């Protein structure tokens, strides 16, 4: 059985469906050994949103290998619904070096499970459920996978799904950086909700994004039809714009273990809040920002991506 074989729709249907990589981060230690940690930006976000209280489905298949089954078990324990049968392909791997709390990555992703899917199968699954939010980003929107993702996104939007995009550029992995940038802009134009870091914005535009002057980026994205925008600045916090409402704040101070999954946790909590608030999301923009920043800070106090549960924020 592979990802082309449909599963029965989960019950209740997921309100947030996630399309993107799930992988193992092999984190280099000071003695040169590698410690395997679960990761992948979309996988991290799915976990964070589920722990925040959202109904989440993960669309790509997990591998039938040991790493894949551990990823699947973690997702299910966090409340994420698995939407595709397992794949015989291996699990994606990332080699991670952390310096001063900041991770750098190299990826091994040829013939892997989270890329073992066909657009028509995922579209049929989305068609079977009430329209919600479809999230993608990171490695999934890099050529050559961008065309398949765009096909799913466009079909989902036609079915009434809201499109969420975390740009999360990985330029060191791209074979053709200009084609990668072009694919990101294409997806931004069909997205409703977008998150970008200051590094993302510089790579996309060549311009500087700073917490002192977020307006040009906010305006540029809103002119393209993006209704909800998050701009993140690391320790300097983030800015949220929901329609005409805006909030900005610095990140809470914590003892940082590492920053792996911080942005994924932040955006997952934003998505969970916006789905919960619906049309009232603009009126809750300050609260949403504070909760998302606190959740990301808690994650930074733990090794690897370990988003907090809703009860941990009170």
Secondary structure as a PSIPRED ss2 file (coil, helix, strand):
# PSIPRED VFORMAT (PSIPRED V4.0)

   1 X C   1.000  0.000  0.000
   2 X C   1.000  0.000  0.000
   3 X C   1.000  0.000  0.000
   4 X C   1.000  0.000  0.000
   5 X C   1.000  0.000  0.000
   6 X C   1.000  0.000  0.000
   7 X C   1.000  0.000  0.000
   8 X C   1.000  0.000  0.000
   9 X C   1.000  0.000  0.000
  10 X C   1.000  0.000  0.000
  11 X C   1.000  0.000  0.000
  12 X C   1.000  0.000  0.000
  13 X C   1.000  0.000  0.000
  14 X C   1.000  0.000  0.000
  15 X C   1.000  0.000  0.000
  16 X E   0.000  0.000  1.000
  17 X E   0.000  0.000  1.000
  18 X E   0.000  0.000  1.000
  19 X E   0.000  0.000  1.000
  20 X C   1.000  0.000  0.000
  21 X C   1.000  0.000  0.000
  22 X C   1.000  0.000  0.000
  23 X E   0.000  0.000  1.000
  24 X E   0.000  0.000  1.000
  25 X E   0.000  0.000  1.000
  26 X E   0.000  0.000  1.000
  27 X E   0.000  0.000  1.000
  28 X E   0.000  0.000  1.000
  29 X C   1.000  0.000  0.000
  30 X C   1.000  0.000  0.000
  31 X C   1.000  0.000  0.000
  32 X C   1.000  0.000  0.000
  33 X C   1.000  0.000  0.000
  34 X E   0.000  0.000  1.000
  35 X E   0.000  0.000  1.000
  36 X E   0.000  0.000  1.000
  37 X E   0.000  0.000  1.000
  38 X E   0.000  0.000  1.000
  39 X E   0.000  0.000  1.000
  40 X C   1.000  0.000  0.000
  41 X H   0.000  1.000  0.000
  42 X H   0.000  1.000  0.000
  43 X H   0.000  1.000  0.000
  44 X H   0.000  1.000  0.000
  45 X H   0.000  1.000  0.000
  46 X H   0.000  1.000  0.000
  47 X H   0.000  1.000  0.000
  48 X H   0.000  1.000  0.000
  49 X H   0.000  1.000  0.000
  50 X H   0.000  1.000  0.000
  51 X H   0.000  1.000  0.000
  52 X C   1.000  0.000  0.000
  53 X C   1.000  0.000  0.000
  54 X C   1.000  0.000  0.000
  55 X C   1.000  0.000  0.000
  56 X E   0.000  0.000  1.000
  57 X E   0.000  0.000  1.000
  58 X E   0.000  0.000  1.000
  59 X C   1.000  0.000  0.000
  60 X C   1.000  0.000  0.000
  61 X C   1.000  0.000  0.000
  62 X C   1.000  0.000  0.000
  63 X E   0.000  0.000  1.000
  64 X C   1.000  0.000  0.000
  65 X C   1.000  0.000  0.000
  66 X H   0.000  1.000  0.000
  67 X H   0.000  1.000  0.000
  68 X H   0.000  1.000  0.000
  69 X H   0.000  1.000  0.000
  70 X H   0.000  1.000  0.000
  71 X H   0.000  1.000  0.000
  72 X H   0.000  1.000  0.000
  73 X H   0.000  1.000  0.000
  74 X H   0.000  1.000  0.000
  75 X H   0.000  1.000  0.000
  76 X H   0.000  1.000  0.000
  77 X H   0.000  1.000  0.000
  78 X C   1.000  0.000  0.000
  79 X C   1.000  0.000  0.000
  80 X E   0.000  0.000  1.000
  81 X E   0.000  0.000  1.000
  82 X E   0.000  0.000  1.000
  83 X C   1.000  0.000  0.000
  84 X C   1.000  0.000  0.000
  85 X C   1.000  0.000  0.000
  86 X C   1.000  0.000  0.000
  87 X E   0.000  0.000  1.000
  88 X C   1.000  0.000  0.000
  89 X C   1.000  0.000  0.000
  90 X E   0.000  0.000  1.000
  91 X C   1.000  0.000  0.000
  92 X E   0.000  0.000  1.000
  93 X E   0.000  0.000  1.000
  94 X E   0.000  0.000  1.000
  95 X E   0.000  0.000  1.000
  96 X E   0.000  0.000  1.000
  97 X E   0.000  0.000  1.000
  98 X E   0.000  0.000  1.000
  99 X E   0.000  0.000  1.000
 100 X C   1.000  0.000  0.000
 101 X C   1.000  0.000  0.000
 102 X E   0.000  0.000  1.000
 103 X E   0.000  0.000  1.000
 104 X E   0.000  0.000  1.000
 105 X E   0.000  0.000  1.000
 106 X E   0.000  0.000  1.000
 107 X E   0.000  0.000  1.000
 108 X E   0.000  0.000  1.000
 109 X C   1.000  0.000  0.000
 110 X C   1.000  0.000  0.000
 111 X C   1.000  0.000  0.000
 112 X E   0.000  0.000  1.000
 113 X H   0.000  1.000  0.000
 114 X H   0.000  1.000  0.000
 115 X H   0.000  1.000  0.000
 116 X C   1.000  0.000  0.000
 117 X C   1.000  0.000  0.000
 118 X C   1.000  0.000  0.000
 119 X H   0.000  1.000  0.000
 120 X H   0.000  1.000  0.000
 121 X H   0.000  1.000  0.000
 122 X H   0.000  1.000  0.000
 123 X H   0.000  1.000  0.000
 124 X H   0.000  1.000  0.000
 125 X H   0.000  1.000  0.000
 126 X H   0.000  1.000  0.000
 127 X H   0.000  1.000  0.000
 128 X H   0.000  1.000  0.000
 129 X C   1.000  0.000  0.000
 130 X C   1.000  0.000  0.000
 131 X C   1.000  0.000  0.000
 132 X C   1.000  0.000  0.000
 133 X E   0.000  0.000  1.000
 134 X E   0.000  0.000  1.000
 135 X E   0.000  0.000  1.000
 136 X E   0.000  0.000  1.000
 137 X E   0.000  0.000  1.000
 138 X H   0.000  1.000  0.000
 139 X H   0.000  1.000  0.000
 140 X H   0.000  1.000  0.000
 141 X H   0.000  1.000  0.000
 142 X C   1.000  0.000  0.000
 143 X C   1.000  0.000  0.000
 144 X C   1.000  0.000  0.000
 145 X C   1.000  0.000  0.000
 146 X H   0.000  1.000  0.000
 147 X H   0.000  1.000  0.000
 148 X H   0.000  1.000  0.000
 149 X H   0.000  1.000  0.000
 150 X H   0.000  1.000  0.000
 151 X H   0.000  1.000  0.000
 152 X H   0.000  1.000  0.000
 153 X H   0.000  1.000  0.000
 154 X H   0.000  1.000  0.000
 155 X H   0.000  1.000  0.000
 156 X H   0.000  1.000  0.000
 157 X H   0.000  1.000  0.000
 158 X H   0.000  1.000  0.000
 159 X C   1.000  0.000  0.000
 160 X C   1.000  0.000  0.000
 161 X C   1.000  0.000  0.000
 162 X E   0.000  0.000  1.000
 163 X E   0.000  0.000  1.000
 164 X E   0.000  0.000  1.000
 165 X E   0.000  0.000  1.000
 166 X E   0.000  0.000  1.000
 167 X C   1.000  0.000  0.000
 168 X C   1.000  0.000  0.000
 169 X C   1.000  0.000  0.000
 170 X C   1.000  0.000  0.000
 171 X C   1.000  0.000  0.000
 172 X C   1.000  0.000  0.000
 173 X C   1.000  0.000  0.000
 174 X C   1.000  0.000  0.000
 175 X C   1.000  0.000  0.000
 176 X C   1.000  0.000  0.000
 177 X H   0.000  1.000  0.000
 178 X H   0.000  1.000  0.000
 179 X H   0.000  1.000  0.000
 180 X H   0.000  1.000  0.000
 181 X H   0.000  1.000  0.000
 182 X H   0.000  1.000  0.000
 183 X H   0.000  1.000  0.000
 184 X H   0.000  1.000  0.000
 185 X H   0.000  1.000  0.000
 186 X H   0.000  1.000  0.000
 187 X H   0.000  1.000  0.000
 188 X H   0.000  1.000  0.000
 189 X C   1.000  0.000  0.000
 190 X C   1.000  0.000  0.000
 191 X C   1.000  0.000  0.000
 192 X C   1.000  0.000  0.000
 193 X E   0.000  0.000  1.000
 194 X E   0.000  0.000  1.000
 195 X E   0.000  0.000  1.000
 196 X E   0.000  0.000  1.000
 197 X E   0.000  0.000  1.000
 198 X H   0.000  1.000  0.000
 199 X H   0.000  1.000  0.000
 200 X H   0.000  1.000  0.000
 201 X H   0.000  1.000  0.000
 202 X H   0.000  1.000  0.000
 203 X H   0.000  1.000  0.000
 204 X H   0.000  1.000  0.000
 205 X H   0.000  1.000  0.000
 206 X C   1.000  0.000  0.000
 207 X C   1.000  0.000  0.000
 208 X C   1.000  0.000  0.000
 209 X C   1.000  0.000  0.000
 210 X E   0.000  0.000  1.000
 211 X C   1.000  0.000  0.000
 212 X C   1.000  0.000  0.000
 213 X E   0.000  0.000  1.000
 214 X C   1.000  0.000  0.000
 215 X H   0.000  1.000  0.000
 216 X H   0.000  1.000  0.000
 217 X H   0.000  1.000  0.000
 218 X H   0.000  1.000  0.000
 219 X H   0.000  1.000  0.000
 220 X H   0.000  1.000  0.000
 221 X H   0.000  1.000  0.000
 222 X H   0.000  1.000  0.000
 223 X H   0.000  1.000  0.000
 224 X C   1.000  0.000  0.000
 225 X C   1.000  0.000  0.000
 226 X C   1.000  0.000  0.000
 227 X C   1.000  0.000  0.000
 228 X E   0.000  0.000  1.000
 229 X E   0.000  0.000  1.000
 230 X E   0.000  0.000  1.000
 231 X E   0.000  0.000  1.000
 232 X E   0.000  0.000  1.000
 233 X C   1.000  0.000  0.000
 234 X H   0.000  1.000  0.000
 235 X H   0.000  1.000  0.000
 236 X H   0.000  1.000  0.000
 237 X C   1.000  0.000  0.000
 238 X E   0.000  0.000  1.000
 239 X E   0.000  0.000  1.000
 240 X E   0.000  0.000  1.000
 241 X E   0.000  0.000  1.000
 242 X E   0.000  0.000  1.000
 243 X C   1.000  0.000  0.000
 244 X C   1.000  0.000  0.000
 245 X E   0.000  0.000  1.000
 246 X E   0.000  0.000  1.000
 247 X E   0.000  0.000  1.000
 248 X E   0.000  0.000  1.000
 249 X E   0.000  0.000  1.000
 250 X C   1.000  0.000  0.000
 251 X C   1.000  0.000  0.000
 252 X C   1.000  0.000  0.000
 253 X C   1.000  0.000  0.000
 254 X C   1.000  0.000  0.000
 255 X C   1.000  0.000  0.000
 256 X C   1.000  0.000  0.000
 257 X C   1.000  0.000  0.000
 258 X C   1.000  0.000  0.000
 259 X C   1.000  0.000  0.000
 260 X C   1.000  0.000  0.000
 261 X C   1.000  0.000  0.000
 262 X H   0.000  1.000  0.000
 263 X H   0.000  1.000  0.000
 264 X H   0.000  1.000  0.000
 265 X H   0.000  1.000  0.000
 266 X H   0.000  1.000  0.000
 267 X H   0.000  1.000  0.000
 268 X H   0.000  1.000  0.000
 269 X H   0.000  1.000  0.000
 270 X H   0.000  1.000  0.000
 271 X H   0.000  1.000  0.000
 272 X H   0.000  1.000  0.000
 273 X H   0.000  1.000  0.000
 274 X H   0.000  1.000  0.000
 275 X H   0.000  1.000  0.000
 276 X H   0.000  1.000  0.000
 277 X H   0.000  1.000  0.000
 278 X H   0.000  1.000  0.000
 279 X H   0.000  1.000  0.000
 280 X H   0.000  1.000  0.000
 281 X H   0.000  1.000  0.000
 282 X H   0.000  1.000  0.000
 283 X H   0.000  1.000  0.000
 284 X H   0.000  1.000  0.000
 285 X H   0.000  1.000  0.000
 286 X H   0.000  1.000  0.000
 287 X H   0.000  1.000  0.000
 288 X H   0.000  1.000  0.000
 289 X H   0.000  1.000  0.000
 290 X H   0.000  1.000  0.000
 291 X H   0.000  1.000  0.000
 292 X H   0.000  1.000  0.000
 293 X H   0.000  1.000  0.000
 294 X H   0.000  1.000  0.000
 295 X H   0.000  1.000  0.000
 296 X H   0.000  1.000  0.000
 297 X H   0.000  1.000  0.000
 298 X H   0.000  1.000  0.000
 299 X H   0.000  1.000  0.000
 300 X H   0.000  1.000  0.000
 301 X C   1.000  0.000  0.000
 302 X C   1.000  0.000  0.000
 303 X C   1.000  0.000  0.000
 304 X C   1.000  0.000  0.000
 305 X C   1.000  0.000  0.000
 306 X C   1.000  0.000  0.000
 307 X C   1.000  0.000  0.000
 308 X C   1.000  0.000  0.000
 309 X C   1.000  0.000  0.000
 310 X H   0.000  1.000  0.000
 311 X H   0.000  1.000  0.000
 312 X H   0.000  1.000  0.000
 313 X H   0.000  1.000  0.000
 314 X C   1.000  0.000  0.000
